[in-house]
Amino acid sequence: MEASKKLVAVFLVCIVMISSSVHVSMADGESNAEKFKKAFTVAATEYTVCYNICQKLCSDAGFGYTHCEMKCDEDCTAKLLKERLQNMKN
């Protein structure tokens, strides 16, 4: 069950990443590959920061590595997806 949740989360992140790179204007002359790389770098950086903070707080609370990894992965993915969807609505 947990593996399927992770698969869905990764799939949603990929969809958001692809859709954000598709909707970027071509006016500045950048190729889609360059735009995708920039969008991926931003998303990866945001995820890494969120994950590292969550992992530290969780392990400081006394939980095990596997529990914290699963919790932080799900929490950060959901948080970033929610932010991206809110940005797309605006």
N, C-alpha and C positions, 0 to 999 in steps of 0.2 A: 504494500500500500504506500509506504514511504517513497519507494523508488518511483512509483507512478506519479506521485506528487512532484518529485524533483524533475522528472521528465517533462511534465506539463509546465513547470516553472521555467525550465530552460527553453522550452518551445516558445513560451510567451515572450521571454526576453529576446529571443531571436526574431520573433515577429515584430516586436517593437523596434528593435535595432534596424531591421530591414525597412520597415515602413518609415522610420525617421530619415534614413538615407535616401529613400525614394522621393520624399516630399521636399527635399532641400532644392532650392532654386539652382539652375545652371547658369545664372547671370554672371557669377564670378569666374567662370571658366574652369573650375575644378572638375576633375573626373569623378565619377561615382565611386570609384575605388578609393580615392583620396578622402572623399566625404565620409564614406563608410568607415575608413580607418580612424578618422578623427572622432566620429560618433562612438565607435567601439572603445577608443581610448578613454573618452570621457566617462562612458558607462562603466568600464572596467575599473577606473580610478575611484568612482563613486562607490561601487560595490565593494572594492577592497577596503576603503576607509570604513564603511559601515560594518563590514564583516570583522575587521580587526578590533574595532571598538566593542562590538557585541561579544566577540570571542573572549576578550580580556575581562569584561564585566561578568560573563557567564562562568568562566573558570575561577574568577575571584570569589564568586558565590558558592564555589565548592562542587560544581557539576563536572562530570567527566568530559573528556575530549569529544567523544562521539555524540553525546547529547548536545553539547554546545555547537558542534559543527552543523548538525542537522537543524537545530533551532535557529542559528544565525543565518544559515543559508536560506531557509524559508522566510525568515523575518526581513532580511535585507532585499531579497528578490521581490517580495511583496511590496516593500516600501518603495523601491525604485520603480517598479511597474506602475504603482499608484501615482507617483510623481510624474512619470512620463505620460500617462493617460490624462492627467489633469492638464499638463502642458499642451497636449494635442487638442484638448477641448477649447482652450483659450486661444 
